[in-house]
Amino acid sequence: MRVTALGSGDAFCSAGRGHTAWLVDDAQGTFAVDFGATALLALKRLGRDPAGIGAIHFTHLHGDHIAGWPFFLVDAVYRGSRKHPLAVSGPPGTAARLQALWAACYATAAQRPLAFAVEMAELLPGAQVEIAGRTIRSYAAQHMRAPEVGLCLRIGPVAFTGDTGSIPAGLCDGAALLCAECTGSGESTDRHLGWQTLRAQLPEVPRILLAHLGADARASIRPPPGVEVCDDLHSVEL
Ligand SMILES: [Zn+2]
């Protein structure tokens, strides 16, 4: 299994980093977790064909996590001629938000049906579902203002925090890898994890990747063994 940070930065592309998103290659194929505005660029820099992605799992509906969707579609429609289905999951409202984004960016194309099926699953926290051959468990992230919902995701052996002010109980149980946001160098806020808090309460996971880095995060983090601070396209083999 290979896990790659398509981007490693926060919403502001601090320090020139792309929006944080993850690409995972496993026995079932390839999936992405989040797909922000810079994700397609990252795939192309890796020499990866977006058609190889079988599923995209969105943690929440902020632009730095979803704004690559119209570019994913426009690539699939005009360059790639995708015909095979794409599984998509996200919190409630994902289908409508993605369609609005597509229509806002490519109004004419969005009026036509896609040549491939988008198999949409909207997940509430606490859900456990099978998508594209993998077990997905969703947890409540501490990030969005109600009624919007943010999710932390457990997909097979990998835990993803998305954006959250704290890591929910159970997310990391038995995980082989944690892909965590680490927006700041100081204490966690009510919406984002910070290194000072995270370091004091590191989950018991053999390997931890830090991304969603803010402007001051990289320089201030001295990662202990088992923790890696990602740059864009940082990749690990499990
Ligand atoms: Zn966010």
Boltz pocket constraint, residues with backbone or C-beta under 6 A from the ligand:
constraints:
  - pocket:
      binder: B
      contacts: [[A, 60], [A, 62], [A, 143], [A, 163]]
      max_distance: 6.0
